[in-house]
Amino acid sequence: MPAFLRFGLAAISGWLVYLSYEPVGLWWSALLGIAVLWLTLVPWPRRATSALGMAGEAQERPSVRFGALIGFAHGLFCYLFLLPWVGEFVGAMPYIALAVTMALYALATGAFGVILGRWRFGAFAFPLVYLAVEFVRSSWPFGGFAWVRLAWGQINGPLAALAAWGGPALVTVSAVCVAVGLVALVDAATRRAAAVAVALPLVAGLIAGAGVDGDDATVGQARVGAVQGNVPRMGLDFNEQRRAVLSNHVNETLKLAQEAEDSGEKLDMVIWPENASDVNPFTDAEAEALVGVAVRGVDTPLLVGTLTRDEVGARNTMVVFDPETGAGERHNKRFLQPFGEYMPMRDFFRKFSDLVDLAGDFKPGDDNGVVHMGGIPVGVATCYEVAEDEAYRMAVRGGAQLLTTPTNNATFGFTDMTYQQMAMSRMRALETDRAVVVVATSGASAIVRPDGSVSQQTRIFEPAHLAETLPLRSGETPAVRYGRVLEWILVAAGALLMVAAAVSARRGRRGYAPYENTTA
């Protein structure tokens, strides 16, 4: 019965973590979920009777192997609920394969968690081990899959403000620390340390959220427009009507221009989403003319998402078009999505499914993500790039005073994907102390203030536009300046703890039966 109960609780813990992500957004649910996970990994006390008939205290401990299974169950039940959008138009197989692959990393979380659960203060080592596993999952192979980081589910809670000090890594380790600390409070031997583990991150988050920042400063403001032109239809084939998509964005831009003229508030820049002009305006005269109509209509720099090609290959490109100087600076997407924008090991994976041929063959760029629009440095992280720490950090270090996430979510229909991605943009705003303009081909688009709040948001699959005067910021938060180093230190500490745990388990010769009963 205990084995079945632990396994069931592990599945529930994964589901609870899922509930923390947008659009559900119950940040505290992740803390509860990780607390339940930790409960499944630690020894459970029970009454036992010796051969002489004397009662005593006993512990029922999961083996390391069973702990690995617990971790896998936790991850699988989280990701099966979190990632259905992957298979919206390509079927369940890729989505389930991704969920299972992500859950495999949690084998290590569970296995090492069982060993740490036998240590007196193992609860306070577990957050670092959890982060180390998350780091590997987000980095390897093919650049990893950072979409499933625990931190994204904390965007509505007090811990999110810690992103300015250490990025998503600090948010993750703090969330796990609070969760296991809540469990450790019930043990008199660890109660004092647990109280600190619970209170310190929460208090730090509340203080950070109250407006404590570094040397950042507002250096001006800009009136920014965002255009969501919408697509003719949902699905993988929407791009077959590329000219219609382009025309939609031109028409919605002209509406924005008219609205700006009527209000007397001149726009300083306008941003289109990724793939707004999948007809390359540098090689197609009609596309060039349509973009020109939009640029002249708003009479301000326009950032256009398009597809280009150079001597290296195909590029996913954001290009600045100026009403006076024409085409200017561009950002070629640097962090590409594996199995989507490019297909690693295509010949190998084709043996399993011909769906691999739906993946593109784009080549990564090498710029820092900064383009200038009317003299204003704007940091660009196109779609999937927003999940990568370095995308916006290098842009801010390159002088970006405003950020934008142009994206194309039309291939995922009415799923949770767009809201999960928006949560990342919100956390990046907190992390960098910059306003972020999220502009999607089919929605949802949004204006995110530097404090991570959403001031305006569109509905999905409707043509719409947004306009707002946003602050321009300078300076670098601690996360931008030192976040990568801090993450490496925390991950290295987690890795060392994993080595120590492995040595401890080997010396104790533990972990070979489903359960081990010890009597005091």
Secondary structure per residue as TSV (DSSP state, phi and psi in degrees):
chain	resnum	aa	ss	phi	psi
A	1	M	-	360.0	-44.5
A	2	P	H	-59.2	-37.6
A	3	A	H	-63.8	-45.2
A	4	F	H	-63.2	-40.1
A	5	L	H	-65.7	-43.0
A	6	R	H	-62.3	-43.2
A	7	F	H	-63.3	-42.4
A	8	G	H	-63.8	-41.1
A	9	L	H	-65.4	-35.4
A	10	A	H	-62.4	-42.5
A	11	A	H	-63.5	-43.1
A	12	I	H	-63.6	-38.2
A	13	S	H	-63.0	-38.5
A	14	G	H	-63.9	-41.6
A	15	W	H	-64.1	-39.5
A	16	L	H	-63.2	-39.8
A	17	V	H	-64.3	-41.6
A	18	Y	H	-54.5	-39.3
A	19	L	T	-64.8	-15.3
A	20	S	T	-77.7	-23.4
A	21	Y	S	-77.5	155.2
A	22	E	T	-68.7	149.9
A	23	P	T	-87.5	-1.2
A	24	V	T	-69.0	-55.2
A	25	G	-	71.3	31.9
A	26	L	-	-89.6	87.0
A	27	W	H	-55.8	-37.3
A	28	W	H	-69.2	-20.0
A	29	S	H	-65.1	-33.1
A	30	A	H	-65.6	-39.4
A	31	L	H	-62.8	-42.5
A	32	L	H	-65.1	-41.0
A	33	G	H	-63.7	-44.2
A	34	I	H	-68.3	-35.1
A	35	A	H	-62.1	-43.1
A	36	V	H	-65.2	-40.5
A	37	L	H	-57.8	-46.5
A	38	W	H	-62.2	-37.1
A	39	L	H	-61.7	-34.3
A	40	T	H	-73.2	-17.1
A	41	L	H	-97.9	-19.5
A	42	V	S	-92.1	159.7
A	43	P	-	-63.0	146.0
A	44	W	E	-109.7	128.3
A	45	P	E	-73.3	150.8
A	46	R	E	-156.0	160.9
A	47	R	E	-79.3	138.2
A	48	A	E	-136.3	154.2
A	49	T	E	-119.5	126.7
A	50	S	-	-77.6	174.8
A	51	A	T	-63.9	-23.7
A	52	L	T	-87.0	1.7
A	53	G	S	86.2	10.8
A	54	M	-	-95.6	136.2
A	55	A	E	-79.9	148.1
A	56	G	E	-157.5	178.9
A	57	E	E	-91.3	140.2
A	58	A	E	-132.3	161.5
A	59	Q	E	-124.0	137.6
A	60	E	E	-109.6	113.3
A	61	R	E	-117.2	132.3
A	62	P	E	-71.6	147.2
A	63	S	-	-73.3	167.7
A	64	V	H	-62.9	-40.8
A	65	R	H	-65.0	-43.2
A	66	F	H	-67.1	-34.0
A	67	G	H	-60.7	-39.6
A	68	A	H	-60.4	-40.9
A	69	L	H	-64.6	-38.4
A	70	I	H	-61.0	-46.1
A	71	G	H	-60.8	-42.3
A	72	F	H	-61.8	-44.5
A	73	A	H	-61.2	-42.4
A	74	H	H	-58.5	-50.9
A	75	G	H	-64.9	-42.7
A	76	L	H	-62.7	-44.5
A	77	F	H	-71.2	-24.5
A	78	C	H	-72.1	-50.4
A	79	Y	H	-76.7	-27.0
A	80	L	H	-64.9	-32.0
A	81	F	H	-83.2	-30.7
A	82	L	H	-81.5	-30.7
A	83	L	-	-114.2	18.8
A	84	P	G	-58.7	-23.9
A	85	W	G	-60.5	-24.9
A	86	V	G	-60.1	-36.3
A	87	G	G	-100.8	17.5
A	88	E	T	-55.2	-42.8
A	89	F	T	-122.1	4.6
A	90	V	T	-120.3	4.0
A	91	G	-	95.1	171.5
A	92	A	H	-75.9	-25.9
A	93	M	H	-58.0	-51.3
A	94	P	H	-62.3	-37.3
A	95	Y	H	-66.2	-46.2
A	96	I	H	-66.3	-40.4
A	97	A	H	-60.4	-41.5
A	98	L	H	-66.5	-43.8
A	99	A	H	-61.1	-43.6
A	100	V	H	-64.9	-43.1
A	101	T	H	-61.0	-44.8
A	102	M	H	-63.6	-37.1
A	103	A	H	-69.1	-26.2
A	104	L	H	-59.9	-33.3
A	105	Y	H	-62.0	-32.5
A	106	A	H	-71.2	-8.7
A	107	L	H	-55.9	-42.4
A	108	A	H	-68.4	-39.6
A	109	T	H	-57.3	-47.1
A	110	G	H	-70.2	-42.8
A	111	A	H	-62.8	-49.1
A	112	F	H	-72.6	-28.1
A	113	G	H	-62.2	-38.9
A	114	V	H	-61.7	-43.9
A	115	I	H	-64.8	-45.1
A	116	L	H	-64.8	-30.5
A	117	G	H	-64.3	-17.7
A	118	R	T	-87.5	-12.9
A	119	W	S	-82.9	149.0
A	120	R	T	-60.3	-43.5
A	121	F	T	-113.6	30.9
A	122	G	G	-63.0	-26.2
A	123	A	G	-60.0	-29.7
A	124	F	G	-89.8	-7.0
A	125	A	T	-92.6	-26.4
A	126	F	H	-58.8	-39.3
A	127	P	H	-57.8	-36.2
A	128	L	H	-72.0	-38.1
A	129	V	H	-65.8	-42.5
A	130	Y	H	-57.7	-45.2
A	131	L	H	-64.8	-39.8
A	132	A	H	-61.2	-42.2
A	133	V	H	-66.5	-42.1
A	134	E	H	-62.3	-37.7
A	135	F	H	-61.8	-45.2
A	136	V	H	-64.2	-44.4
A	137	R	H	-59.5	-34.1
A	138	S	T	-87.2	-2.4
A	139	S	T	-125.6	-24.3
A	140	W	T	-144.5	142.2
A	141	P	T	-88.3	177.0
A	142	F	T	54.1	35.2
A	143	G	T	85.8	-1.2
A	144	G	-	72.2	-169.8
A	145	F	-	-138.0	89.0
A	146	A	G	-76.8	-1.6
A	147	W	G	-61.6	-26.7
A	148	V	G	-100.8	20.9
A	149	R	-	-65.8	141.3
A	150	L	G	-60.9	-31.4
A	151	A	G	-59.2	-35.3
A	152	W	G	-59.1	-29.7
A	153	G	G	-77.7	-2.6
A	154	Q	G	-98.8	8.5
A	155	I	T	-61.8	-26.7
A	156	N	T	-94.4	1.9
A	157	G	S	-111.0	175.7
A	158	P	G	-67.4	-24.8
A	159	L	G	-71.0	-20.2
A	160	A	G	-59.0	-32.6
A	161	A	G	-64.0	-19.7
A	162	L	G	-69.1	-12.1
A	163	A	H	-58.9	-31.6
A	164	A	H	-66.7	-20.3
A	165	W	H	-100.6	-27.4
A	166	G	H	-152.1	12.0
A	167	G	H	70.6	-171.4
A	168	P	H	-58.4	-30.1
A	169	A	H	-60.9	-43.8
A	170	L	H	-67.4	-36.0
A	171	V	H	-64.2	-44.9
A	172	T	H	-60.2	-52.4
A	173	V	H	-65.3	-31.9
A	174	S	H	-70.0	-40.6
A	175	A	H	-62.8	-43.9
A	176	V	H	-66.7	-37.5
A	177	C	H	-61.5	-45.7
A	178	V	H	-62.7	-43.2
A	179	A	H	-62.4	-50.9
A	180	V	H	-71.7	-27.7
A	181	G	H	-63.7	-36.5
A	182	L	H	-62.1	-38.3
A	183	V	H	-69.9	-41.7
A	184	A	H	-67.9	-16.3
A	185	L	T	-62.7	-25.2
A	186	V	T	-77.8	-13.5
A	187	D	S	-98.4	120.8
A	188	A	T	-60.3	-31.2
A	189	A	T	-69.8	-25.3
A	190	T	T	-117.5	8.5
A	191	R	H	-62.1	-42.8
A	192	R	H	-66.0	-46.7
A	193	A	H	-63.4	-37.3
A	194	A	H	-65.0	-39.6
A	195	A	H	-60.9	-39.8
A	196	V	H	-66.3	-42.7
A	197	A	H	-62.0	-33.3
A	198	V	H	-80.3	-47.2
A	199	A	H	-75.4	-40.7
A	200	L	H	-60.3	-51.5
A	201	P	H	-63.1	-39.8
A	202	L	H	-66.0	-44.0
A	203	V	H	-66.1	-42.0
A	204	A	H	-61.4	-40.7
A	205	G	H	-64.4	-41.5
A	206	L	H	-65.1	-40.3
A	207	I	H	-65.4	-45.7
A	208	A	H	-62.4	-39.1
A	209	G	H	-69.2	-18.7
A	210	A	T	-78.6	-2.5
A	211	G	T	115.4	14.0
A	212	V	-	-76.4	118.4
A	213	D	-	-139.2	176.2
A	214	G	S	-84.6	-124.6
A	215	D	S	-97.2	22.3
A	216	D	-	-70.4	150.3
A	217	A	E	-152.7	148.1
A	218	T	E	-81.4	123.6
A	219	V	E	-110.8	2.5
A	220	G	E	163.8	-165.6
A	221	Q	E	-150.3	160.8
A	222	A	E	-144.1	140.8
A	223	R	E	-89.1	113.4
A	224	V	E	-114.8	134.4
A	225	G	E	-110.4	144.4
A	226	A	E	-127.9	132.0
A	227	V	E	-116.5	125.4
A	228	Q	E	-114.2	97.9
A	229	G	-	-78.8	-22.2
A	230	N	-	76.4	169.0
A	231	V	-	-120.5	156.3
A	232	P	S	-61.8	-36.1
A	233	R	S	-158.1	161.1
A	234	M	-	-81.3	166.2
A	235	G	S	112.8	175.0
A	236	L	T	-71.1	-18.3
A	237	D	T	-98.1	10.8
A	238	F	G	-59.9	-28.0
A	239	N	G	-70.2	-10.9
A	240	E	G	-64.8	-19.5
A	241	Q	G	-108.6	51.0
A	242	R	H	-61.8	-38.7
A	243	R	H	-67.1	-33.7
A	244	A	H	-66.5	-39.3
A	245	V	H	-61.9	-44.7
A	246	L	H	-62.0	-45.8
A	247	S	H	-61.5	-38.3
A	248	N	H	-59.3	-41.5
A	249	H	H	-72.8	-33.6
A	250	V	H	-64.2	-47.4
A	251	N	H	-63.0	-41.6
A	252	E	H	-70.4	-31.3
A	253	T	H	-66.4	-39.8
A	254	L	H	-65.7	-33.7
A	255	K	H	-65.1	-42.8
A	256	L	H	-61.3	-42.1
A	257	A	H	-62.1	-41.8
A	258	Q	H	-66.4	-40.3
A	259	E	H	-63.4	-41.1
A	260	A	H	-64.5	-40.0
A	261	E	H	-65.7	-41.9
A	262	D	H	-65.2	-35.6
A	263	S	H	-84.2	-16.4
A	264	G	T	77.1	10.5
A	265	E	-	-102.7	101.1
A	266	K	-	-69.0	136.6
A	267	L	-	-80.2	140.0
A	268	D	S	-91.7	-22.0
A	269	M	E	-167.8	157.3
A	270	V	E	-133.0	140.4
A	271	I	E	-121.3	128.6
A	272	W	-	-98.6	160.5
A	273	P	-	-81.2	172.5
A	274	E	T	-56.0	139.8
A	275	N	T	64.9	16.4
A	276	A	T	-63.0	-33.2
A	277	S	B	-128.0	78.3
A	278	D	-	-72.2	-8.3
A	279	V	S	-85.9	116.4
A	280	N	-	-63.9	113.5
A	281	P	T	-70.3	-9.4
A	282	F	T	-87.2	-13.0
A	283	T	T	-124.6	-9.0
A	284	D	-	-120.9	117.2
A	285	A	H	-64.0	-39.0
A	286	E	H	-66.3	-42.5
A	287	A	H	-63.9	-40.8
A	288	E	H	-60.5	-40.4
A	289	A	H	-66.8	-41.4
A	290	L	H	-65.6	-42.7
A	291	V	H	-61.9	-40.1
A	292	G	H	-60.5	-39.2
A	293	V	H	-60.0	-44.0
A	294	A	H	-66.0	-43.1
A	295	V	H	-64.1	-44.6
A	296	R	H	-68.1	-32.9
A	297	G	H	-63.7	-43.8
A	298	V	H	-88.6	-17.2
A	299	D	T	52.2	47.2
A	300	T	S	-159.9	160.7
A	301	P	-	-57.2	137.6
A	302	L	E	-123.4	127.0
A	303	L	E	-95.2	118.7
A	304	V	E	-115.1	129.9
A	305	G	E	-87.8	123.9
A	306	T	E	-148.9	179.7
A	307	L	E	-115.0	129.2
A	308	T	E	-127.6	173.8
A	309	R	E	-144.3	138.0
A	310	D	-	-133.1	-163.9
A	311	E	S	-66.1	-18.9
A	312	V	S	-83.3	-38.7
A	313	G	-	149.9	-160.5
A	314	A	E	-71.9	142.5
A	315	R	E	-129.2	145.2
A	316	N	E	-97.0	109.5
A	317	T	E	-123.0	140.9
A	318	M	E	-111.5	123.6
A	319	V	E	-121.4	136.9
A	320	V	E	-86.8	124.9
A	321	F	E	-111.6	124.0
A	322	D	E	-106.0	139.7
A	323	P	T	-64.1	-20.1
A	324	E	T	-102.9	-40.1
A	325	T	T	-106.3	-6.2
A	326	G	E	79.2	-151.1
A	327	A	E	-65.2	137.1
A	328	G	E	-133.5	-127.0
A	329	E	E	-65.9	154.9
A	330	R	E	-142.5	156.6
A	331	H	E	-120.3	114.5
A	332	N	E	-87.4	123.3
A	333	K	-	-50.5	127.1
A	334	R	-	-95.9	-42.4
A	335	F	S	-100.7	97.8
A	336	L	-	-88.4	151.9
A	337	Q	-	-84.9	115.1
A	338	P	B	-65.6	147.8
A	339	F	T	69.3	6.0
A	340	G	T	-128.8	-68.1
A	341	E	T	-84.5	-20.3
A	342	Y	B	-149.7	159.3
A	343	M	-	-120.0	101.9
A	344	P	T	-69.1	141.9
A	345	M	T	51.1	50.4
A	346	R	H	-57.6	-45.5
A	347	D	H	-63.0	-38.2
A	348	F	H	-66.5	-49.6
A	349	F	H	-71.4	-20.7
A	350	R	H	-65.6	-22.8
A	351	K	T	-64.0	-23.4
A	352	F	T	-99.0	-31.2
A	353	S	-	-162.7	140.1
A	354	D	G	-80.3	0.6
A	355	L	G	-63.6	-19.2
A	356	V	G	-61.2	-24.7
A	357	D	G	-75.5	-7.4
A	358	L	G	-77.2	-19.6
A	359	A	S	-71.6	148.4
A	360	G	-	-81.2	-170.8
A	361	D	-	-138.1	47.4
A	362	F	B	-75.8	154.4
A	363	K	-	-110.7	140.3
A	364	P	-	-74.3	148.4
A	365	G	-	-84.4	179.7
A	366	D	-	-136.3	16.4
A	367	D	S	-86.7	175.7
A	368	N	-	-92.9	7.6
A	369	G	S	84.9	6.7
A	370	V	E	-102.3	127.3
A	371	V	E	-125.2	156.9
A	372	H	E	-109.6	129.2
A	373	M	E	-123.1	107.2
A	374	G	T	61.3	33.4
A	375	G	T	85.2	-4.4
A	376	I	E	-95.2	123.0
A	377	P	E	-75.4	121.6
A	378	V	E	-117.5	128.5
A	379	G	E	-88.6	131.5
A	380	V	E	-118.0	127.5
A	381	A	-	-126.9	106.7
A	382	T	-	-81.8	116.0
A	383	C	G	50.8	-108.7
A	384	Y	G	-58.5	-23.6
A	385	E	G	-61.8	-25.2
A	386	V	G	-64.1	-21.7
A	387	A	G	-78.3	-12.8
A	388	E	S	-96.1	125.2
A	389	D	H	-55.1	-44.6
A	390	E	H	-72.2	-19.3
A	391	A	H	-57.3	-55.7
A	392	Y	H	-82.4	-29.7
A	393	R	H	-62.5	-44.7
A	394	M	H	-69.0	-30.3
A	395	A	H	-66.7	-43.2
A	396	V	H	-66.4	-41.2
A	397	R	H	-64.0	-25.4
A	398	G	T	-84.0	4.3
A	399	G	T	104.7	3.4
A	400	A	-	-59.8	130.8
A	401	Q	S	-105.2	-9.4
A	402	L	E	-149.7	147.5
A	403	L	E	-122.3	154.6
A	404	T	E	-143.0	142.5
A	405	T	E	-115.7	87.2
A	406	P	E	-77.3	132.9
A	407	T	E	-147.1	159.6
A	408	N	-	-128.2	106.4
A	409	N	-	-109.1	11.7
A	410	A	G	-62.4	-28.1
A	411	T	G	-76.7	1.5
A	412	F	G	-117.4	8.3
A	413	G	T	58.8	-145.2
A	414	F	T	-92.0	43.9
A	415	T	S	-93.4	-177.6
A	416	D	S	-78.8	-6.9
A	417	M	H	-54.8	-48.5
A	418	T	H	-62.2	-33.1
A	419	Y	H	-79.1	-34.6
A	420	Q	H	-62.7	-41.3
A	421	Q	H	-67.8	-37.9
A	422	M	H	-63.8	-34.4
A	423	A	H	-60.5	-36.0
A	424	M	H	-65.8	-42.3
A	425	S	H	-62.5	-37.9
A	426	R	H	-64.4	-41.8
A	427	M	H	-69.4	-33.3
A	428	R	H	-65.6	-34.3
A	429	A	H	-61.1	-45.7
A	430	L	H	-64.2	-42.0
A	431	E	H	-63.8	-38.1
A	432	T	H	-103.7	-9.4
A	433	D	T	58.7	46.5
A	434	R	-	-131.9	147.8
A	435	A	-	-70.7	145.3
A	436	V	E	-125.8	128.0
A	437	V	E	-100.6	111.5
A	438	V	E	-94.6	118.7
A	439	V	E	-130.1	117.3
A	440	A	E	-114.4	146.6
A	441	T	S	-57.1	-46.0
A	442	S	S	-117.6	2.0
A	443	G	S	100.7	170.5
A	444	A	-	-84.0	138.4
A	445	S	-	-99.2	157.8
A	446	A	E	-160.6	158.0
A	447	I	E	-107.4	121.3
A	448	V	E	-112.6	125.1
A	449	R	-	-78.0	164.8
A	450	P	T	-59.5	-20.6
A	451	D	T	-87.2	7.0
A	452	G	S	87.7	-3.1
A	453	S	-	-81.3	150.5
A	454	V	E	-99.0	116.8
A	455	S	E	-90.4	-28.7
A	456	Q	E	-144.7	147.8
A	457	Q	E	-153.5	140.3
A	458	T	-	-94.6	168.8
A	459	R	-	-89.4	162.1
A	460	I	T	-88.0	149.6
A	461	F	T	57.6	43.1
A	462	E	S	-140.0	136.9
A	463	P	-	-66.4	136.2
A	464	A	E	-162.8	165.8
A	465	H	E	-145.8	155.3
A	466	L	E	-128.0	151.3
A	467	A	E	-148.2	136.1
A	468	E	E	-160.0	149.1
A	469	T	E	-87.7	120.0
A	470	L	E	-117.8	149.8
A	471	P	E	-73.6	145.1
A	472	L	E	-102.8	127.2
A	473	R	E	-115.6	151.6
A	474	S	E	-122.2	176.1
A	475	G	S	86.4	170.8
A	476	E	-	-128.0	130.8
A	477	T	-	-71.9	163.4
A	478	P	H	-56.4	-34.1
A	479	A	H	-65.6	-41.2
A	480	V	H	-66.3	-39.9
A	481	R	H	-80.7	-43.0
A	482	Y	H	-124.2	2.1
A	483	G	H	-57.1	-40.2
A	484	R	H	-66.7	-41.3
A	485	V	H	-65.1	-43.3
A	486	L	H	-61.1	-42.2
A	487	E	H	-62.4	-43.9
A	488	W	H	-59.5	-41.6
A	489	I	H	-63.5	-46.3
A	490	L	H	-64.5	-42.3
A	491	V	H	-66.8	-40.9
A	492	A	H	-61.6	-40.8
A	493	A	H	-62.6	-41.7
A	494	G	H	-63.1	-40.5
A	495	A	H	-64.4	-41.4
A	496	L	H	-64.2	-38.1
A	497	L	H	-65.4	-35.4
A	498	M	H	-65.6	-40.0
A	499	V	H	-63.7	-45.2
A	500	A	H	-62.5	-39.4
A	501	A	H	-64.8	-41.0
A	502	A	H	-64.3	-42.4
A	503	V	H	-63.7	-41.4
A	504	S	H	-61.3	-44.2
A	505	A	H	-66.6	-38.6
A	506	R	H	-66.5	-42.5
A	507	R	H	-65.4	-36.7
A	508	G	H	-82.9	-6.9
A	509	R	T	50.7	49.0
A	510	R	-	-109.1	164.0
A	511	G	-	98.2	23.8
A	512	Y	-	-112.3	-5.1
A	513	A	S	-120.5	157.2
A	514	P	S	-56.6	-37.7
A	515	Y	E	-143.3	148.9
A	516	E	E	-125.3	123.5
A	517	N	E	-102.4	128.2
A	518	T	E	-122.9	140.0
A	519	T	E	-115.2	128.3
A	520	A	-	-75.2	360.0
